[in-house]
C-alpha cells in the first residue's frame, strides 16, 4: 500500500479517479498529480495538476456549489 493510499481518504482518491485517474507523480518535489483528461478533439491527454492548481480547483468547485445553492434558494422563494 502506498503513502497516497494510506494517508488520503478513499473519498478523495475516488474523486481523483473520477476526474481522470489522477495519482501522485513519482517525484515528491514536483508536488503534482498526473492523470488524463479529454483534449480538444476528444482524445485523452496526459494532464498534470500542481498542489496549487488543486487548491484553485477546490475553491472554484466550492464557488460553483455556493452559486447553485443560491440559485435554487432564489427559485424556491419565487415559487411561494
C-alpha positions as CSV (number, residue, x, y, z in Angstrom):
1,X,0.0,0.0,0.0
2,X,1.4,3.4,-1.0
3,X,1.5,6.5,1.2
4,X,-1.2,8.0,-1.0
5,X,-3.5,5.0,-0.3
6,X,-2.7,5.2,3.5
7,X,-2.9,8.9,4.0
8,X,-5.5,10.1,1.6
9,X,-9.2,9.2,2.1
10,X,-11.0,6.8,-0.2
11,X,-13.4,9.7,-1.0
12,X,-10.6,12.0,-2.2
13,X,-8.9,9.2,-4.1
14,X,-12.3,8.4,-5.7
15,X,-12.7,11.9,-6.9
16,X,-9.2,11.8,-8.3
17,X,-10.2,8.7,-10.3
18,X,-13.4,10.3,-11.4
19,X,-11.6,13.4,-12.7
20,X,-9.2,11.4,-14.8
21,X,-7.4,8.7,-12.8
22,X,-5.1,11.2,-11.1
23,X,-2.4,10.0,-8.8
24,X,0.8,11.4,-7.4
25,X,3.8,11.7,-9.7
26,X,6.9,9.7,-8.7
27,X,9.0,12.7,-7.7
28,X,7.6,14.3,-4.5
29,X,9.4,17.6,-5.2
30,X,7.1,18.2,-8.1
31,X,4.0,18.3,-5.9
32,X,1.9,17.1,-8.8
33,X,-0.7,14.5,-9.7
34,X,-0.9,13.1,-13.2
35,X,-3.9,11.8,-15.0
36,X,-5.7,12.2,-18.2
37,X,-8.5,14.4,-19.5
38,X,-10.2,14.8,-22.8
39,X,-8.4,17.0,-25.1
40,X,-9.8,19.5,-27.7
41,X,-10.6,16.7,-30.2
42,X,-12.0,14.2,-27.6
43,X,-8.8,12.2,-27.2
44,X,-7.2,11.5,-23.9
45,X,-4.3,13.8,-23.0
46,X,-1.9,13.4,-20.1
47,X,-2.6,16.2,-17.6
48,X,-0.7,17.4,-14.6
49,X,-2.0,19.4,-11.7
50,X,0.2,21.0,-9.1
51,X,-0.8,21.3,-5.4
52,X,-1.6,25.0,-6.0
53,X,-3.8,24.2,-9.0
54,X,-5.7,21.5,-7.0
55,X,-6.4,24.1,-4.3
56,X,-7.6,26.6,-7.0
57,X,-9.8,23.8,-8.4
58,X,-11.3,23.1,-5.0
59,X,-12.0,26.8,-4.5
60,X,-13.7,27.0,-7.9
61,X,-15.8,24.0,-7.1
62,X,-16.9,25.5,-3.8
63,X,-17.8,28.8,-5.5
64,X,-19.9,27.0,-8.1
65,X,-21.6,24.9,-5.4
66,X,-22.4,28.0,-3.5
67,X,-23.9,29.6,-6.6
68,X,-26.0,26.5,-7.3
69,X,-27.4,26.6,-3.8
70,X,-28.1,30.4,-4.0
71,X,-29.8,29.9,-7.4
72,X,-32.0,27.1,-6.0
73,X,-32.9,29.2,-2.9
74,X,-33.9,32.1,-5.1
75,X,-36.0,29.9,-7.3
76,X,-37.7,28.4,-4.2
77,X,-38.6,31.9,-3.0
78,X,-40.1,32.7,-6.4
79,X,-42.4,29.6,-6.1
80,X,-44.1,30.9,-3.0
